């Protein structure tokens, strides 16, 4: 796991956008896994800037979002579909026909989840998956106790997640109790993973998933089982890590490290 500690939310956003842009430049028809939440907003702003100023081309990109609230229609203001259009899709030249966000108001969630997995497969699998992390350690909506073998499915949300996400709704009772989410098994099949986190409130869980044991109680710790994970943090989210000196040495000697280990 590569851990890059940056000095601020802005720098975290710039570094992560550069990683995504460089993957798109390497493969113009990349399949990109996307996340929602406060964390990636700055990264998406930076990507829009790179698109506008440097002509980064999204026209052949396919994208799959991690999750969506059950019961919310794509046009609902609190849906993740709406979030993605507002923060990214409407501002770049992505072909909307190549965009997949789980449909929260589907009639048959079980069948729909199978279909969603099939679309990922038909697109050749996810090349780069962007992730945030919840305070309970979730990636996507894989709440504590989720199986590491799980696929896209409906998951009940934990109380802490409902509380954290209630800021977007008029009250906690309005937050949907269920979400459609890619599984841990789905996420681990992505060829490369980029997790971003910022702020002091994420510091404990960031230390736990990077330096603690692999456990389904912190589902992000499953990323320790993947061979190509980059974590980009601001200094607050990194503040409880024990091996900071090592991560910084590797970051500052990137050319040497790449020469030695070949990546
Ligand atoms: P946040 O959510 O970016 O709004 O903190 C992250 C998550 O719950 O995965």
Boltz pocket constraint, residues with backbone or C-beta under 6 A from the ligand:
constraints:
  - pocket:
      binder: B
      contacts: [[A, 36], [A, 37], [A, 38], [A, 39], [A, 40], [A, 132], [A, 133], [A, 134], [A, 135], [A, 138], [A, 139], [A, 140]]
      max_distance: 6.0
